[in-house]
Amino acid sequence: MSTSIRLKRFGSKKRPYYRLVVTDSRAARDSRTIEEVGYYHPVEAEGQQVSLKEERIKEWIAKGAQPSPTVKRLLNKHQITLERTQE
């Protein structure tokens, strides 16, 4: 099973918020997830927009999970490296 780290949408019309989730890459956007690793509130105040579980994200990336382009941008913005370990 290939996994991906992507956004899962919640909220009401024109007031979205997202959870960063690890899920099967073939599953639908709002379907069942494996694990939640953070959240993203694009319309909130600047300091409360993003919360990330860095250790869990790094573990999933080391296991082979692929972040979506938007998640990759959020991780780069918060200086989380996307390196894989060679075992």
CORJOTA-V423535 format. One record per pair of residues at least 12 apart in sequence whose C-alpha atoms are under 10 Angstrom apart, sorted by the first residue. I is the first residue (numbers start at 1). J is the second residue. D is the distance in Angstrom with one decimal. If there is no record, write none. Layout:
# CORJOTA-V423535
I_J_D / I_J_D
This chain:
# CORJOTA-V423535
1_23_9.7 / 1_24_6.7 / 1_25_8.0 / 1_26_9.0 / 1_65_9.9 / 2_23_8.6 / 2_24_6.0 / 2_25_5.9 / 2_26_8.1 / 2_63_10.0 / 2_64_7.8 / 2_65_6.9 / 2_66_8.3 / 3_22_6.6 / 3_23_5.5 / 3_24_4.6 / 3_25_5.1 / 3_26_8.4 / 3_27_9.6 / 3_34_9.0 / 3_60_8.6 / 3_61_9.4 / 3_63_9.1 / 3_64_7.3 / 3_65_4.8 / 3_66_6.5 / 3_67_8.8 / 4_21_8.1 / 4_22_5.7 / 4_23_5.6 / 4_24_6.2 / 4_25_5.3 / 4_26_9.1 / 4_27_9.8 / 4_60_8.8 / 4_61_8.9 / 4_64_8.4 / 4_65_4.8 / 4_66_4.6 / 4_67_5.5 / 4_68_7.0 / 4_71_9.9 / 5_20_6.7 / 5_21_5.5 / 5_22_4.5 / 5_23_6.5 / 5_24_8.8 / 5_25_8.4 / 5_33_9.9 / 5_34_10.0 / 5_35_9.5 / 5_36_9.2 / 5_37_8.7 / 5_57_8.3 / 5_60_8.4 / 5_61_8.6 / 5_65_6.4 / 5_66_6.0 / 5_67_4.4 / 5_68_6.2 / 5_69_9.6 / 5_70_9.8 / 5_71_7.1 / 5_72_8.9 / 6_18_9.3 / 6_19_8.2 / 6_20_5.6 / 6_21_5.6 / 6_22_6.6 / 6_23_7.6 / 6_24_10.0 / 6_25_9.0 / 6_29_8.3 / 6_36_9.9 / 6_37_9.8 / 6_65_10.0 / 6_66_8.6 / 6_67_6.1 / 6_68_5.3 / 6_69_8.5 / 6_70_7.7 / 6_71_6.0 / 6_72_9.0 / 7_19_5.6 / 7_20_4.8 / 7_21_6.2 / 7_22_8.8 / 7_23_9.7 / 7_29_7.6 / 7_30_8.7 / 7_36_9.7 / 7_38_9.4 / 7_39_8.4 / 7_40_8.4 / 7_67_9.5 / 7_68_8.1 / 7_70_8.1 / 7_71_7.2 / 8_20_6.4 / 8_21_6.7 / 8_22_9.6 / 8_23_9.8 / 8_28_9.5 / 8_29_5.9 / 8_30_5.5 / 8_31_8.4 / 8_32_9.9 / 8_33_9.1 / 8_36_9.5 / 8_39_9.1 / 8_40_9.7 / 9_29_7.7 / 9_30_6.7 / 9_39_10.0 / 9_40_9.6 / 10_30_8.6 / 10_41_9.9 / 11_41_9.7 / 14_43_9.3 / 15_41_8.9 / 15_42_8.6 / 15_43_7.0 / 15_44_9.4 / 16_40_9.2 / 16_41_7.1 / 16_42_7.4 / 16_43_7.6 / 16_44_9.9 / 17_39_7.6 / 17_40_6.0 / 17_41_4.6 / 17_42_6.6 / 17_43_7.9 / 17_44_9.1 / 17_49_9.2 / 18_38_8.7 / 18_39_5.7 / 18_40_5.1 / 18_41_6.3 / 18_42_8.3 / 18_50_9.5 / 19_36_6.8 / 19_37_7.6 / 19_38_5.8 / 19_39_4.1 / 19_40_6.1 / 19_41_8.6 / 19_50_9.6 / 19_51_9.4 / 19_52_9.7 / 20_33_10.0 / 20_35_8.7 / 20_36_5.9 / 20_37_5.5 / 20_38_4.9 / 20_39_5.3 / 20_40_7.2 / 20_50_9.7 / 20_51_9.2 / 20_52_8.1 / 20_53_9.6 / 20_57_9.6 / 20_67_9.8 / 20_71_7.7 / 21_33_6.5 / 21_34_7.3 / 21_35_5.7 / 21_36_4.3 / 21_37_5.6 / 21_38_7.2 / 21_39_8.5 / 21_57_9.5 / 21_67_9.8 / 21_71_9.8 / 22_34_5.5 / 22_35_5.2 / 22_36_6.3 / 22_37_7.3 / 22_38_10.0 / 22_56_9.9 / 22_57_8.8 / 22_60_7.9 / 22_61_10.0 / 22_65_7.8 / 22_66_9.2 / 22_67_8.8 / 23_35_7.2 / 23_36_9.0 / 23_65_8.9 / 24_65_9.2 / 25_65_9.0 / 25_66_8.6 / 25_68_9.9 / 35_56_9.3 / 35_60_9.9 / 36_52_9.5 / 36_53_8.8 / 36_56_9.3 / 36_57_9.6 / 37_51_8.6 / 37_52_6.1 / 37_53_5.3 / 37_54_8.0 / 37_55_9.2 / 37_56_6.6 / 37_57_6.5 / 37_60_9.7 / 38_50_7.5 / 38_51_5.3 / 38_52_4.3 / 38_53_5.8 / 38_54_8.7 / 38_56_9.6 / 38_57_8.9 / 39_51_5.4 / 39_52_6.6 / 39_53_9.3 / 40_52_8.6 / 40_71_9.7 / 40_74_9.0 / 50_74_8.5 / 50_78_9.1 / 51_78_9.9 / 52_74_9.6 / 52_75_8.7 / 52_78_9.1 / 52_80_9.7 / 54_75_9.1 / 54_78_9.8 / 54_80_7.2 / 54_81_9.7 / 55_80_9.8 / 57_75_9.4 / 57_80_8.8 / 57_81_9.8 / 57_82_9.1 / 58_80_8.1 / 58_81_7.9 / 58_82_7.3 / 58_83_8.2 / 58_84_8.5 / 59_84_9.2 / 59_85_9.8 / 60_84_9.6 / 61_81_9.6 / 61_82_6.8 / 61_83_7.5 / 61_84_6.5 / 61_85_9.1 / 62_82_8.4 / 62_83_7.3 / 62_84_4.8 / 62_85_5.9 / 62_86_8.7 / 62_87_9.8 / 63_84_7.9 / 63_85_8.7 / 64_84_7.6 / 64_85_9.7 / 65_84_9.8 / 66_82_9.4 / 67_82_8.9
